[in-house]
C-alpha cells in the first residue's frame, strides 16, 4: 500500500509540474514582444534661407570689393584715353591683352555686373556648399589644365580622363581670377562687348552661353537666380 501511494503521489506531482509549465508557456505566448528600436542619429537640416544668407554674407562683400577695384581701374584708363589716347601705358595694356584699339581695351577692362557674378557663384558652388569651394575656394567651377598648379581632382571623369579644378589661396583670389578669365579669353569677348554697350543685365548674360556646356539652359539658370534672389539690387548700389 505504501509503495502504491508513493507512486500515485509521484504521478500527481509530475502532472502538477506539467500543468504549471503549460500555463507559463501560454502566458508568455500571449505577451506582445517589445521591440527596442535603435534611434537613428538626427540629421542637421540646414534651411535653404539660412544657406543663402550665409552665402551672401561671405560672397557679396568679396565680389563687391573686386568689382570696385576693377571698375576704378577701368575709369582711370577711360580718363587717360580722354587726356592722351596714345599714352605709353595704353600701348602696354593693349599689347598685354593683344588688342588693337582703345575701345577694345575699355571693353575688356569694364567689369560685368555683380548680380551675374553672384548668380554664377551660387550655381557653381551650390550656394557655398560644394566640395570644390570647401577644399579649394573654387566658387566658379574653374578647371585646371596645369599639373604644376595647386588643384584637386573632381569625382567624375571625361572619357577616362580625370578632371581637375584649380585650388585658390582665398575666395578673393578666386573672384579676381574669375573676372580676369572673362576679360581675357576670346570666347567671352562678345559677352564683354555686350556688357560695355548695354546696361540690361538680362541681355548681357545671354552672351555667357559658352561658360557652361549647358548653354541656353545655363543662361536661364543665371537669370532665374538673379530674379528670384533679387541680386540686381547689388548692381544699383554702385550705379
Secondary structure, DSSP 8 states (H G I E B T S, - for coil): -HHHHHHHHHHHHHHHHHHHHHHHHHHHHHS----------------HHHHHHHHHHHHHHHHHHHHHHHHHHHHHHHHHHHH-TT-HHHHHHHHHTT-SSHHHHHHHHS---HHHHHHHHHHHTTTTTSHHHHHH---S--B---TTS-EEEEEEEETTEEEEEE--SSHHHHHHHHHHHHHH-GGGHHHHHHHHH---HHHHGGGGTTSSTTTHHHHHHHHHHHHHTTTTHHHHHH-
